[in-house]
Amino acid sequence: MTELIGISLNDGLELLGKLTSEIIWYGKSLFLCAGCEQIFPNWRFYSTADEGFAEPTEKCRESSGRRVCLAFEPTTEVQSWAYENDAELLCPPRRLVRMIGNKQSLSSILHSAGVETIRSANYDKPDRRDAARIWAGFSHSPLVVQLPENNLTGMGTRLVTSQDELAQTLSEWSTSNLKISSYVFGNSLTVSGCVGPDATSVSGVSRQLVGLAPLTNIWGQHCGNQLLNGPTSTLDKCSYICKLVGDELRRRNFRGLFGLDLVQTQDNEIVVVEINPRIQSVTSLLNVAESETGLLPLPGVHILSFLLDSLSAYEHRSKKCLPLLSHMLLYAHESGRVRQVPSLGSYSLGDGILVKESSHCRLGLIGPGECVVWPFVRVGEPLVRGTKLAALQLRAPVVDDTNVLTAQARDWISALRLLFQIESEGHALV
């Protein structure tokens, strides 16, 4: 158990009710903000797959509050949409998001924050002729090679264990700038926070599932999270680092949700490997966990960080244990075309088969032996290897202390696979 720093649920909901006339979550899926729709006042979901948008509700017209748009990738599309629909877009500038998310900026940000990171170097379009020099410069030890862009879900990260593997990777990525780091073995963790105008809120820590078969066949691909409650020293270190980084991001004029990918080394040190200046998939678990422990979910804190001059005036500290929530993300192993997809809803597992129990997608309502399935693809959609197919959420652990999937988790995954059919060269594959 560790201390969470945020805004109390009651205070937060009261503030959102006073300051907003309508809160619109703009995105491809409700998944990332799931749980908010059950408690936030004036909440609406707009799917980018829909055409057009309804006029403001009567309540919105009558209210003196703001009509706000909640989005975490400030693209030209979402900026135009918000302007056309008279909604205030609450997200940091696109240029700033790109700069902070760029992996080549990480060392500079962490150094300014006083936070330890892994030994790394940035390279301007290296090719295979540079492999011997780079390999020797890192003492002939395993390396992690990364494309600088954020939000590649592991597709832009590779582990290389020899000079020949490094040369092959540099050849394939010869047109890109790269970040190359020493490989550090340890447990993958993540912590989420929100940068406010004068304070940084710190949410829960989770064990991060990375590159686990049978969820994915790509090394480094994020494939789930499991919320943690101990050991306390580890959680406290992660929370402290999150606050330091959040305070540094504020000095760089960033505001809103962010997350850190961390590694807990064999010496029990915590090092940061990536900053994600956006909402993370683990937020879908934290929304439920925070509300159940009396805190305003992070998307609500994000909104208030743009509407208030001070978050510290409403700061609330909670030491309640987070509920044990987890999710797994299933990816396509090969290219193909979707022929069958499970529908959104809650399912039970029996005799190796997932049986749909309800169309609701409320993680807070499911019990033992149940899950919520979130599909991310549609029938007829073409896929490439590494496409995210679905998320499966549980109120149960999915990995043990060594990050090995439990037997029950493997049963859930096998059953979920049976609900998909992906055709590749005339054969059904997932």
N, C-alpha and C positions, 0 to 999 in steps of 0.2 A: 504494500500500500504506500502511495506517495501523495504529496500535496498537489492538488490541481488548482490552478489560478484562473478564475473566470468571472462570470456574472451569475448571480443566483437566478434560478429559473423564474421565480415569481417577479423579481425586479426586471428581468430581461423582457418577459412577455408584456409587462405593463409599459415599458419604454417603447417596444415595437408597436404596441397598440396606439400609443400617443403620437409617435413620429411618422408612421406610415399609414397610407390609405389602402395600399395594395402592394404585396410582395410577390414578384413574379420570378420563379426559377426558370431560367432559359437554358435548355440543354437537350441532348439526344435522349436522355433517360432520367427518370426520377431517382435512379439508384443512388447517386452521390449524396443527395439531400434527403434520402428516405428517412422518415420519422419526423421531419420538420413539418410536413403537411398536416400531421395530426395535432400539433400543438401551437404552431405559429398563427397569430391573427392575420386576417386579410391575405391568406396564402393562395397562390394559383400556380399551376405548372403549365408551361408552354413547351411543347415538343417541337424541335426544329423539323420534324418530319411532317408536321401539319402545315396547311396552307392558310395564310392570313392569320388574323388575331381578333378576338372579340373586343368590342368596345369596353371601356372601363365599367365596372359594376356600379349600381346605384349608390352603394355604400361609399365607393371610391369617389364618386362625383360630389357627394355631400361632405366628405371629410376634408379637413384642412391639412391633413398629413400628406406625405409625399408618396407618389407612385414610383416604386423602385424596382430595378431589374437586377437580379442576382446572377452573375455570370463570372467565370474564372479564366476565360481565355478571351481577352478583349480584341477579337478579330474585327475586321472591317464590317463583316456581316452583322455581328451582334451590335456594334456601334450604330450602324444604320437602322437596324430594327428598333433599338431603344429610342432613337431620335424620332423615327416615324410614329412610334406608339406613345410618345410623350412620357417615357419612363426614364428615371434617373439611373444611369448605369453605374453600379457600385463596384468598381475594380480599379487596380492601379494601372498606370499608363502601359501600353503594350511594349514600348521600348524598354521600360524598366523591368518588366517581367522577363523579357528575353535576356537582358543583361544578367540578372540575378540567376536565372535558370541555366545560363551557359556554363558548362562544366569547367571551362577555362577561367572563369571568374571566381571559382570556389576558393582557391587559396588566398586570394586578396581579401575576400570578405571575411573568412575565418581568422586570418591574421589580425585584421582590424578589430574583430570581436574578442580576440584573445583566446581562441579555441584551437585545439590541436587537430591536425589533419594528417593524412597519409602522404608520404613523400611522393611528389609527382612533378611533371614538367609538361609544358605546352609546346607543340611542334606545328610549324607552318607547312602543311602539305608534305609530310615526309613520304618517302617511297622505300622500296625494298633495299636500295643501296645504303640506307641509313640504319638498317637493322642491326648490323654488327656493333656499330658505335653506341646505339641506344641500349642494346642488350648488355654490353660491357659496362655502360654507365650506371646500370641498376644491379651491378654485381652478379650478372648471370642468374637472376632469380625470377620466378614467375611474375608476370605483369598483367595489369588490366588496361586494355586499350579502349578508349571511348570517343565516339563522335560527340561534339560539344553541345548539340541541341538537346533541350529538355523534353520530357514526356515521350520518349521513344519506347517505354515499357520494356527495356532490356534488349531491344533489337539493335541498339547502337553501342552495346558493351560486349567485349570479348575477353576471355581469359586466355593468355598465351603462356606456354610452359617451356618453350624452346626458342632459340634464335630463328629456326626455320619457320615455326608458327608465326613469329613476329613478322618475318619477311613476307609471308603469305598475306597476313592481315594488312600490312602497309601497302602491298600491291593492290589489294581490293579496294582500299580506302585512300588511294593516292591523291585523289582530287579534293580531299577534305583536311581541314585543320584537325588535330587530334590532341587529346589529353592522355598521357600515359602515366600510370601510377604503379607503385609496388603493390603486389597482392598481399592482403592481410587476411589470414584465416581467422574466423570467429563467427559469432552469432549475428545475424542481420536483424536490426531493430529499426523502428521508426517512431518518431514523436511528432505530434502536431501542435501548432500554435496559431495565434492571431495577433498581428501587429496593430495596436491601436494608436491613437494620437499621442498618448503619454504613457502607455503601459503595454506589456506583452502578456496575453493570456496563454497559459500552457495547459494542454490537454493530456490525454493518456498516452502511454507507451505501449507499443505492440511488438510482438515477434513478427518478423517479416518472412514470408515464405518466398524463396527465390530459386528458380530453376529446378523445381521439383517434378520428377516424373511420378505419375503419369499426367500431371496437369499441363506440362509443356515439354518440348524437346529442345528448348533454346536456353543455353546457359545465361544466367543473369536476368532472366525474365521474371518480373514480379508476378506472383501467382497466389497471393493471399496474405492475410494477417490474423493474428490471434492476440487479443488484448491481455496485458500482463498486470499482475498485482504484486510481484516480488521477483527477486530480492529487493528490498527497499533501497539499498545503496546504489544499485544499478539504475533504478527508476529515478532516484534523486539526481544522479549525475546527468541523465538524459534531460530531465526537466531544467536543470541549471544551464546546460548547454543551449537548450531551446530558447531560454530567456535571453541569454547573451547574444545569440544570433538574431533573435527578433529585435532586440534593442539596436543592433548594428543596422539591420534593414531599415528601421525607422530613420536612422541618421542619413540613410541613402534615399529617403522620401518614399519608401515602400509602405503600403498599408494593406491589411487584410490577411487572409488565410495563407499559411505556408506549412511545409513539413520538412523534416530532416531524415535522410537515410543514414543510419549509423552502423558501425561494427563494434561489437564487444569482443575485444581480443582475448587471447588465452591468459593474459596477465590482468584481466578484468579492467582494462582501460577502455574508454569510449572514444572513438574517433568518427568524425563526420566524413561521409563519402559523397554526399549530394544534397543540394538545397532544391526543394520543389516549391516555387512561388505560386502556389495554386491549391485548390482542393485536392485531396488524395482519396483513393478508393476506401481507405480505412475510415474516412469520415462517416461512411454509411453505418459503421459499427459504433463510432463514437457518439453519433447523434442520439442513439438509443441509450448508450451507457451514461452519457452526461445527463440526459433528462431523468433517468432513473435514480441518479445520485443528487438531484436537486440543482443541476447547473443548466444554463442556457446552452443548447448545442452550438458548436462553432460557427455554422453559417449565420446564426443570429448575432453572434459576437462580431462577425465580419460586417454585417449590416450596420450595427451600432458604431463600429470603428470609423465609419464614414459619416455618420449622422450626428455624432457627439463630439464635443471638444475635449472630453476627458472620459477615459474608461476607469482610471484609478479611483474615481469617486464612487464607483459601483463595484469595485473589486471584491470578490468573494473567494475564500479559500476553503476547499473541501478535502478531507482526508478519508472519505468513504471509499470502500473497495469498489472497483469497477466490476460489473457482471462479466462472467466469462463468455465472451462473444467471439466468433471467428467467422471467416469466410475463405472460400477457395475460388480461384479464377481458372476456368478451363479454356485452353487455347487449341486452335486447329494445328494438327501436326503436319499437314500437307496442304497443298493448294487443291481447290475443288469448287464445288457449287452446293449451296445448302438446299437440301430436299425435304428435311423435316426438322422442326424446332419445337421444344417444349414451350408451353404458355407460361406467362408470369403467374406466380401464385405460391401457396404453401403446399408442401408435399410430405408424405410419410414414407418410410422405407420398410419394405417387407419382402422377404425371399428374394433379395437382390433387385427389386423393382421399385422405382419411385411412383407412388400413386398420388395424384392430385387430390387434396382435401378441400381447398378453398382458393378463390381468386385473390384473396387479400395478400398483401406483401409486407405485412407488419411484423418485423422481427421480434418486437416486444410481446407479441401474442403467441408465439410458438412455444412448444414444450419439448421435453425429451423425445427423441425419435422423429422429430419433425425438422423441416428446413424451409427456407424461402429460396426459390429459383428465379434469377433475373436473366432472361435471354438478351443477348446484345446483337444478334443477327436475325435476318428474316429469310423466309423461304425464297429461293431464286437468287439470292445474293452470292456473287463470286467471292471466294476467299483465297488468301495466300497463307503460307505457313506463318504461324505466330498471330493470326487474327484472334481476338478475344471472342469466345463463343458465349460464355455465361458465367454468372457468379452464383455460388451456393452458400447461403448464410445459415449459421447454426448457433445455438446456445450451448456449445460444447467445445472441448479442445479438439484440434485436428492434427497437432504435432506434439511430440514429447520434448523433453528438455534438450535433446540433441538435434532437434529440427527434423526428425524422421516422422513421416506421416503415420498416424495411428491406423490400426487395422480397420476401425470403423470408418475413418476418413476415406480409406481406399475403397470401402464398400459404397460409400456415397458417390465417389467419383465414377466408379464403374457403372453404377445405376444411372447417373446423369448422362454418361456417354450413350447409353442405350436410347435416350430420348432424342438424340441427334442422328440425322443421316446426312452425310456429305459425300457427294458423288465426285469421283476423280477417275477419269478415263474409263467410265463405265462401271466402276466399283464403288461400293459404299464404304467410306472411311471417315474416322474422326481422329 
